Amino acid sequence: MGRRALPKISPLLDLSRHLIELNAIVGPWQPGWLFHVQQPLEVEIGSGKGLFLATAAGGQPDRNFLGIEIGAKYARFAAARLARAGLENGRVISGDAVHFFREFVPACSLAAVHVYFPDPWWKKRHRKRRVLHAEMLQAIERSLVPGGRLHFWTDVEEYFHSTLDLIREGTGLRGPFDVPVRDAEHDLDYRTHFERRSRLSGIAVFRAEFRRQPCDASVSAGTDLNGP
Ligand SMILES: C[S@@+](CC[C@H](N)C(=O)[O-])C[C@H]1O[C@@H](n2cnc3c(N)ncnc32)[C@H](O)[C@@H]1O
C-alpha cells in the first residue's frame, strides 16, 4: 500500500508491555500474558497506525483491545501510541493475524473482532492473499462469544460484497446489521486512518456488523488471552 514514512519513535519509549512479537509466543497461552485485568477482549486485525486501538482503549477502559498487525513498523508505531498514552488495556501483536487466529485464539473468547480497510489485493489472481477468506471468517466466528460482534468496513465495494457472500455461505453469523455513520468534526473522530483518507477524498465506505449466535464450547483452540 502506498504509505508515507512513519514519524520516528523515541528510543526512550518503553514498548516492552505494549508490543509483542507473534514469533516469540510459544503456546499455549499463559493467563496474564497480555492483560492484567480480566475484562471483555476485542481484537483488531490489521491495526495500521493504531488510531482505532488508541481511541477505543482510551474511551473504554473497561474493555481490553488487542491489535494484530503484520507490518512490523506499523505494529511498533501503534504500540508506541498506546505506550505514550499510558493505556494498559491496549496491546499490539506484531505478526500475521491468520496465523494468530489459527494457532492461538480460543473459541468463544472475544467480545468483538474489528477489520477496517483490509488490503484489497485488487488483481483477481491475488485475492487469495486477502485476510478475510473463508477459513479466516470461520475462525473469527469461532473466536467470538455469543452475541460477539464482527465489524467489517472497507472502501472496496467488490471486497465488501464478496466477503458478505462468504459470511452468509460459510458461517452462522447473524447480519449484516446497519452501522450508523458518525459525523467527524476532528481528525481523530474517524475510526481509522483509512476511513479518514477515504471520506476526505469522497470515496464511499461500506460498513457492516455481524453477531455470533450461541457458542459451541466444545470447539476450542488455545487458552485464555486475558490475565487473572
Ligand atoms: C489498508 S491498511 C488499513 C489499516 C487500518 N485498519 C486503517 O483502517 O487505517 C491494512 C493493514 O492490514 C495489515 N495487514 C495485512 N494483512 C495482514 C495480516 N495477515 N495480519 C495482520 N495485519 C495485516 C497491513 O499491514 C496494513 O497495516
The ligand as an ORCA input file, in Angstrom:
! r2SCAN-3c Opt
* xyz 0 1
  C      -5.107     -0.794      4.297
  S      -4.353     -0.938      5.852
  C      -5.616     -0.412      6.986
  C      -5.083     -0.042      8.326
  C      -6.149      0.367      9.357
  N      -7.037     -0.739      9.640
  C      -6.926      1.545      8.880
  O      -8.111      1.377      8.548
  O      -6.361      2.649      8.846
  C      -4.386     -2.704      6.122
  C      -3.475     -3.127      7.236
  O      -3.603     -4.524      7.455
  C      -2.307     -5.067      7.661
  N      -2.370     -6.491      7.322
  C      -2.473     -7.053      6.112
  N      -2.509     -8.394      6.178
  C      -2.429     -8.698      7.496
  C      -2.389     -9.925      8.232
  N      -2.449    -11.110      7.611
  N      -2.273     -9.854      9.577
  C      -2.201     -8.670     10.220
  N      -2.216     -7.472      9.569
  C      -2.343     -7.486      8.233
  C      -1.412     -4.250      6.766
  O      -0.046     -4.313      7.118
  C      -1.996     -2.865      6.951
  O      -1.423     -2.183      8.040
*
